[in-house]
Amino acid sequence: MSSQSVRLVFPPNLYDEPVINRLLRQYSFTVNILRANVTVEQGWMDIQISGKTAEIESSFIWLRDQGIEVIILSN
């Protein structure tokens, strides 16, 4: 079991999309939302993901493919 904290930076076109819902349906790990800020100009969310390392890494690829910037905060 592994845990990683990341900041997700969302482009404006994804503000109305259920990205976290899709993430949790596609991968079997736990997500804890630490903090978030969404305005008309920008949006970001800090989350902690706990689960299998391979799934976490795969989810980062999926998030980037959706157009979300993934910034590693800690391991």
VMD Tcl script that builds the backbone (N, CA, C; Angstrom):
set m [mol new atoms 225]
animate dup $m
set s [atomselect $m all]
$s set {name element resname resid chain x y z} {
  {N N MET 1 A 0.847 -1.174 0.000}
  {CA C MET 1 A 0.000 0.000 0.000}
  {C C MET 1 A 0.890 1.234 0.000}
  {N N SER 2 A 0.529 2.166 -0.835}
  {CA C SER 2 A 1.307 3.378 -1.034}
  {C C SER 2 A 0.385 4.582 -0.867}
  {N N SER 3 A 0.982 5.736 -0.588}
  {CA C SER 3 A 0.203 6.964 -0.447}
  {C C SER 3 A 0.968 8.108 -1.088}
  {N N GLN 4 A 0.251 8.966 -1.814}
  {CA C GLN 4 A 0.866 10.106 -2.469}
  {C C GLN 4 A -0.076 11.297 -2.424}
  {N N SER 5 A 0.494 12.472 -2.158}
  {CA C SER 5 A -0.286 13.710 -2.206}
  {C C SER 5 A 0.059 14.444 -3.492}
  {N N VAL 6 A -0.975 14.916 -4.185}
  {CA C VAL 6 A -0.777 15.609 -5.458}
  {C C VAL 6 A -1.717 16.803 -5.546}
  {N N ARG 7 A -1.317 17.756 -6.360}
  {CA C ARG 7 A -2.203 18.868 -6.714}
  {C C ARG 7 A -2.680 18.632 -8.136}
  {N N LEU 8 A -3.987 18.681 -8.320}
  {CA C LEU 8 A -4.586 18.572 -9.639}
  {C C LEU 8 A -4.992 19.966 -10.077}
  {N N VAL 9 A -4.492 20.399 -11.223}
  {CA C VAL 9 A -4.828 21.716 -11.765}
  {C C VAL 9 A -5.734 21.488 -12.971}
  {N N PHE 10 A -6.962 21.993 -12.858}
  {CA C PHE 10 A -7.992 21.746 -13.861}
  {C C PHE 10 A -8.078 22.889 -14.862}
  {N N PRO 11 A -8.189 22.569 -16.153}
  {CA C PRO 11 A -8.475 23.607 -17.143}
  {C C PRO 11 A -9.951 24.005 -17.033}
  {N N PRO 12 A -10.284 25.231 -17.411}
  {CA C PRO 12 A -11.668 25.701 -17.282}
  {C C PRO 12 A -12.715 24.815 -17.958}
  {N N ASN 13 A -12.373 24.140 -19.043}
  {CA C ASN 13 A -13.359 23.315 -19.731}
  {C C ASN 13 A -13.751 22.064 -18.943}
  {N N LEU 14 A -13.052 21.747 -17.860}
  {CA C LEU 14 A -13.384 20.563 -17.063}
  {C C LEU 14 A -14.075 20.891 -15.740}
  {N N TYR 15 A -14.343 22.168 -15.471}
  {CA C TYR 15 A -14.935 22.552 -14.184}
  {C C TYR 15 A -16.270 21.875 -13.921}
  {N N ASP 16 A -17.049 21.634 -14.951}
  {CA C ASP 16 A -18.364 21.027 -14.778}
  {C C ASP 16 A -18.364 19.509 -14.964}
  {N N GLU 17 A -17.197 18.926 -15.164}
  {CA C GLU 17 A -17.099 17.487 -15.394}
  {C C GLU 17 A -16.840 16.742 -14.071}
  {N N PRO 18 A -17.439 15.568 -13.889}
  {CA C PRO 18 A -17.242 14.785 -12.655}
  {C C PRO 18 A -15.946 13.958 -12.700}
  {N N VAL 19 A -14.819 14.640 -12.768}
  {CA C VAL 19 A -13.529 13.974 -12.952}
  {C C VAL 19 A -13.194 13.058 -11.771}
  {N N ILE 20 A -13.380 13.519 -10.552}
  {CA C ILE 20 A -13.037 12.704 -9.382}
  {C C ILE 20 A -13.950 11.479 -9.319}
  {N N ASN 21 A -15.209 11.639 -9.641}
  {CA C ASN 21 A -16.130 10.509 -9.693}
  {C C ASN 21 A -15.629 9.473 -10.691}
  {N N ARG 22 A -15.263 9.895 -11.873}
  {CA C ARG 22 A -14.751 8.967 -12.900}
  {C C ARG 22 A -13.457 8.297 -12.442}
  {N N LEU 23 A -12.600 9.073 -11.786}
  {CA C LEU 23 A -11.346 8.538 -11.269}
  {C C LEU 23 A -11.609 7.399 -10.286}
  {N N LEU 24 A -12.545 7.614 -9.365}
  {CA C LEU 24 A -12.835 6.600 -8.351}
  {C C LEU 24 A -13.560 5.387 -8.929}
  {N N ARG 25 A -14.291 5.570 -10.000}
  {CA C ARG 25 A -14.956 4.431 -10.637}
  {C C ARG 25 A -13.971 3.580 -11.443}
  {N N GLN 26 A -12.927 4.224 -11.949}
  {CA C GLN 26 A -11.959 3.520 -12.792}
  {C C GLN 26 A -10.861 2.830 -11.976}
  {N N TYR 27 A -10.515 3.389 -10.827}
  {CA C TYR 27 A -9.413 2.856 -10.015}
  {C C TYR 27 A -9.917 2.516 -8.615}
  {N N SER 28 A -9.323 1.486 -8.019}
  {CA C SER 28 A -9.757 1.080 -6.681}
  {C C SER 28 A -8.729 1.526 -5.644}
  {N N PHE 29 A -8.786 2.792 -5.307}
  {CA C PHE 29 A -7.975 3.326 -4.223}
  {C C PHE 29 A -8.781 4.369 -3.475}
  {N N THR 30 A -8.225 4.860 -2.394}
  {CA C THR 30 A -8.900 5.846 -1.556}
  {C C THR 30 A -8.380 7.232 -1.888}
  {N N VAL 31 A -9.291 8.195 -2.002}
  {CA C VAL 31 A -8.922 9.585 -2.259}
  {C C VAL 31 A -9.430 10.433 -1.100}
  {N N ASN 32 A -8.546 11.234 -0.546}
  {CA C ASN 32 A -8.894 12.184 0.499}
  {C C ASN 32 A -8.645 13.586 -0.062}
  {N N ILE 33 A -9.694 14.407 -0.150}
  {CA C ILE 33 A -9.533 15.780 -0.623}
  {C C ILE 33 A -9.009 16.623 0.533}
  {N N LEU 34 A -7.826 17.187 0.359}
  {CA C LEU 34 A -7.177 17.965 1.416}
  {C C LEU 34 A -7.586 19.431 1.381}
  {N N ARG 35 A -7.627 20.006 0.187}
  {CA C ARG 35 A -8.054 21.400 -0.007}
  {C C ARG 35 A -8.302 21.617 -1.481}
  {N N ALA 36 A -9.060 22.662 -1.775}
  {CA C ALA 36 A -9.379 22.942 -3.173}
  {C C ALA 36 A -9.740 24.410 -3.325}
  {N N ASN 37 A -9.571 24.913 -4.548}
  {CA C ASN 37 A -9.938 26.286 -4.872}
  {C C ASN 37 A -10.339 26.312 -6.347}
  {N N VAL 38 A -11.577 26.710 -6.600}
  {CA C VAL 38 A -12.062 26.787 -7.976}
  {C C VAL 38 A -12.694 28.154 -8.177}
  {N N THR 39 A -12.200 28.867 -9.182}
  {CA C THR 39 A -12.762 30.158 -9.567}
  {C C THR 39 A -13.075 30.103 -11.058}
  {N N VAL 40 A -13.554 31.202 -11.598}
  {CA C VAL 40 A -13.840 31.253 -13.034}
  {C C VAL 40 A -12.556 31.111 -13.844}
  {N N GLU 41 A -11.437 31.629 -13.321}
  {CA C GLU 41 A -10.177 31.623 -14.062}
  {C C GLU 41 A -9.335 30.366 -13.873}
  {N N GLN 42 A -9.436 29.738 -12.700}
  {CA C GLN 42 A -8.565 28.604 -12.419}
  {C C GLN 42 A -9.204 27.668 -11.408}
  {N N GLY 43 A -8.697 26.448 -11.360}
  {CA C GLY 43 A -9.173 25.490 -10.377}
  {C C GLY 43 A -8.096 24.492 -10.038}
  {N N TRP 44 A -7.951 24.213 -8.745}
  {CA C TRP 44 A -7.004 23.190 -8.319}
  {C C TRP 44 A -7.560 22.456 -7.109}
  {N N MET 45 A -7.027 21.249 -6.900}
  {CA C MET 45 A -7.437 20.429 -5.786}
  {C C MET 45 A -6.228 19.642 -5.303}
  {N N ASP 46 A -5.977 19.676 -3.999}
  {CA C ASP 46 A -4.936 18.844 -3.403}
  {C C ASP 46 A -5.608 17.603 -2.851}
  {N N ILE 47 A -5.118 16.436 -3.269}
  {CA C ILE 47 A -5.684 15.180 -2.802}
  {C C ILE 47 A -4.576 14.242 -2.339}
  {N N GLN 48 A -4.951 13.316 -1.477}
  {CA C GLN 48 A -4.052 12.248 -1.063}
  {C C GLN 48 A -4.662 10.950 -1.571}
  {N N ILE 49 A -3.879 10.190 -2.298}
  {CA C ILE 49 A -4.326 8.921 -2.850}
  {C C ILE 49 A -3.604 7.797 -2.128}
  {N N SER 50 A -4.361 6.800 -1.663}
  {CA C SER 50 A -3.782 5.627 -1.000}
  {C C SER 50 A -4.243 4.376 -1.733}
  {N N GLY 51 A -3.276 3.545 -2.090}
  {CA C GLY 51 A -3.599 2.314 -2.806}
  {C C GLY 51 A -2.352 1.673 -3.371}
  {N N LYS 52 A -2.539 0.843 -4.370}
  {CA C LYS 52 A -1.416 0.170 -5.013}
  {C C LYS 52 A -0.650 1.176 -5.877}
  {N N THR 53 A 0.676 1.109 -5.789}
  {CA C THR 53 A 1.541 2.047 -6.512}
  {C C THR 53 A 1.255 2.048 -8.013}
  {N N ALA 54 A 1.087 0.885 -8.605}
  {CA C ALA 54 A 0.844 0.794 -10.051}
  {C C ALA 54 A -0.453 1.494 -10.440}
  {N N GLU 55 A -1.499 1.354 -9.624}
  {CA C GLU 55 A -2.770 2.016 -9.918}
  {C C GLU 55 A -2.656 3.529 -9.774}
  {N N ILE 56 A -1.920 3.971 -8.772}
  {CA C ILE 56 A -1.729 5.406 -8.575}
  {C C ILE 56 A -1.018 5.999 -9.781}
  {N N GLU 57 A 0.062 5.362 -10.211}
  {CA C GLU 57 A 0.803 5.853 -11.378}
  {C C GLU 57 A -0.066 5.836 -12.637}
  {N N SER 58 A -0.837 4.793 -12.800}
  {CA C SER 58 A -1.735 4.702 -13.948}
  {C C SER 58 A -2.783 5.817 -13.914}
  {N N SER 59 A -3.263 6.142 -12.728}
  {CA C SER 59 A -4.267 7.202 -12.610}
  {C C SER 59 A -3.687 8.560 -12.995}
  {N N PHE 60 A -2.405 8.774 -12.709}
  {CA C PHE 60 A -1.769 10.041 -13.097}
  {C C PHE 60 A -1.743 10.178 -14.618}
  {N N ILE 61 A -1.474 9.088 -15.308}
  {CA C ILE 61 A -1.494 9.100 -16.773}
  {C C ILE 61 A -2.902 9.408 -17.263}
  {N N TRP 62 A -3.895 8.756 -16.666}
  {CA C TRP 62 A -5.289 8.996 -17.041}
  {C C TRP 62 A -5.674 10.454 -16.819}
  {N N LEU 63 A -5.311 11.004 -15.662}
  {CA C LEU 63 A -5.634 12.405 -15.368}
  {C C LEU 63 A -4.983 13.348 -16.384}
  {N N ARG 64 A -3.726 13.104 -16.702}
  {CA C ARG 64 A -3.034 13.945 -17.692}
  {C C ARG 64 A -3.693 13.824 -19.062}
  {N N ASP 65 A -4.138 12.629 -19.404}
  {CA C ASP 65 A -4.843 12.433 -20.676}
  {C C ASP 65 A -6.157 13.224 -20.724}
  {N N GLN 66 A -6.746 13.486 -19.564}
  {CA C GLN 66 A -7.975 14.281 -19.499}
  {C C GLN 66 A -7.687 15.778 -19.626}
  {N N GLY 67 A -6.399 16.161 -19.538}
  {CA C GLY 67 A -6.020 17.571 -19.621}
  {C C GLY 67 A -5.749 18.207 -18.278}
  {N N ILE 68 A -5.602 17.383 -17.244}
  {CA C ILE 68 A -5.359 17.862 -15.887}
  {C C ILE 68 A -3.867 17.798 -15.592}
  {N N GLU 69 A -3.333 18.891 -15.067}
  {CA C GLU 69 A -1.926 18.901 -14.649}
  {C C GLU 69 A -1.821 18.222 -13.295}
  {N N VAL 70 A -0.884 17.293 -13.154}
  {CA C VAL 70 A -0.671 16.565 -11.901}
  {C C VAL 70 A 0.685 16.976 -11.334}
  {N N ILE 71 A 0.662 17.583 -10.157}
  {CA C ILE 71 A 1.881 18.045 -9.503}
  {C C ILE 71 A 2.065 17.213 -8.239}
  {N N ILE 72 A 3.181 16.491 -8.142}
  {CA C ILE 72 A 3.457 15.653 -6.973}
  {C C ILE 72 A 3.836 16.560 -5.813}
  {N N LEU 73 A 3.110 16.423 -4.695}
  {CA C LEU 73 A 3.402 17.211 -3.499}
  {C C LEU 73 A 4.262 16.419 -2.520}
  {N N SER 74 A 3.956 15.127 -2.337}
  {CA C SER 74 A 4.762 14.281 -1.447}
  {C C SER 74 A 4.478 12.822 -1.739}
  {N N ASN 75 A 5.387 11.971 -1.283}
  {CA C ASN 75 A 5.222 10.516 -1.415}
  {C C ASN 75 A 4.845 9.944 -0.077}
}
mol reanalyze $m
mol bondsrecalc $m
mol representation Tube
mol addrep $m
